[in-house]
């Protein structure tokens, strides 16, 4: 009698405990049974692109700067707002296009799947040295490694090319037959191991190379008295192809191709390669571009235009956020054909002080029409193309805004070719090709040592023998260093933000087993122990993210500007004691544990642990066990095992009651 009463009480206590908190009991049960076997933590969440919260960072259609970190142990506090988060054991950053069909930055055109001809434009085993270089100034003004070389045939000046090197190489296509061809794709060909140091590659038209065998076979420095005059004249000319670090291949849309061959000026080309030798270690390089082309012509020829600011840039030191505005005015576009041109891609460009770049198309009255690209979190080492579908009409204007940070610099930052100099440029790919629509530079009225040409002039006409003109289209004279007379650049994201309700329950239960990598569109190994998965929904404007990390401590993931300060961060972990998980939306105001946002704008959240193999694959994720499953299992045991089995089960229940309900 007494024995039966004890068993009955134990069973009743177990049932009541389970019914009171089935999720907690299930989690505790699984954790007790799998203690010490977990190897990884899985964090999942969803969010809108724009949350209208000052503590959140918008998810850009261009580059997104990701920061990530993890710790070996979970915080001891059971409050997700705790500031006592253990120090990280690993951390890092990455740049990704979270809303692009190709997160690596390639233009999102249709990949070429038909056999095509190919042509390679590569430098030939160049030695890139960080040693002091002696440069002889020619007529015209150039910048190398941050040191200006004055014009007018001055004596040779010694400058230290500690980081920046430029190499130029000529190419003649005269060996081709007399047909016209269309280039459909340009792909980077980077020498293995040099990907971090090949900063950009440009192909220029060089019509003056015709009949100049020396220039057509030249390889060497891009400027100096010993450089062929033709080579010096073709720099800053009409662009045929462009690639920058972080980008992928440029694939033209089906309606257009880059023309070359008979009847066009692209029969002679000059390639310019910019090397950023950041660590000063000498290396050899044979990088370049591969062109895929065909004699089967498409309906339109592609053109490339660049606009923004070059000469006259003068940024004071110590500036946290210095804004520079450049305008390509109506004068530069009045000659466009009726119906306008289609802009299908852009690249925004600055150097290491650049923090954000925005380009906008305005009508002739200065009213915003469309974004031509926005890089709110610009990364010098991740410059990739932005897919567009914008029509530019005659009389439209192009406005480019760049924001720079010169904190830590002791001297003014000016225009130049070196990594530590600056530029503010927008490159646009469009069709059909238009005459005199290849460059439009907004310049300071007081530009020493530069000869500038009007948009209506041919930069190659009426030059003195031996002179070198920087052939930019000077469309307007004004001191752009003072931007108050220009309206700020706008982007598509400038519309009023309307706060929306979360797209679902904030927390999910028992979702560990539901994790399937195939449910995510993309994945990226941020480091050897941290893998990020994500999908995007442009219609609903929702980003879905999962992070699988080799740790049983805490996991952090943030969207920001390349460093911790100013980043929108989420933190999550599973408590070692009770198996409950904690998650919080935070904002980093300093290099300390981020503060919890007043508005928690994430949903579909879960944090679970599991065991994975050595490669971080084939994971078994823990999940809560429902009360119904436990009770059903109990009933089956009693019926099948009879009184003895039921007795054993109730004894076990008593122990479980103590361990899971009272411990």
Secondary structure, DSSP 8 states (H G I E B T S, - for coil): -HHHHHHHHHHHHHHHHHHH-HHHHHHHHHHHHTTTT--EEEEEEEEES----TTS----SS-EEEEEEE-SS--SSS-TT-S-----SEEEEEEE-TTSSSTT----S----S--EEEEEE--SEEE--S-EEE---SS-EEETTEEE-SSS---EEE--SSEEEEEEEEE-TTS-S-EEEEEEEEEE--TT-TTTEEEEEEEE-GGGTT-HHHHT-EE-SSSTTS-HHHHHHTTS-EEEEEETT---EE--TTEEEEEETTSSTTEEEEEEEEE-TT---EEE--EEEEEEESS--SEEEEEEEEEE-TT-EE-TT-SSEEEEEEE-GGGTTTS-TT-EEEEEEEEE--TTEEEEEEEEE-TTS-EEEEEEEETT--TT----EEEEEEE-TT-EEEEEEEE--TT-SS-EEB-SSTTSB-EEEEEEEES--TT-SEEEEE-S--TT---EETTS-TTSS--TT------EEEEE--TTSGGGS-----GGGS-------SS-SB-SS-GGG--GGGSSEEEEEETTEEEEEEEETTTTEEEEEEEES-SSEEEEEEESSSSTT-EEEEEEE-TTT--EEEEEEE-SSSSS-EE-SS---EEEEEEEEE--TTS-S-EE-----HHHHHHHHHHHHHHHHHHHHHHHHHHHHHHIIIIII-
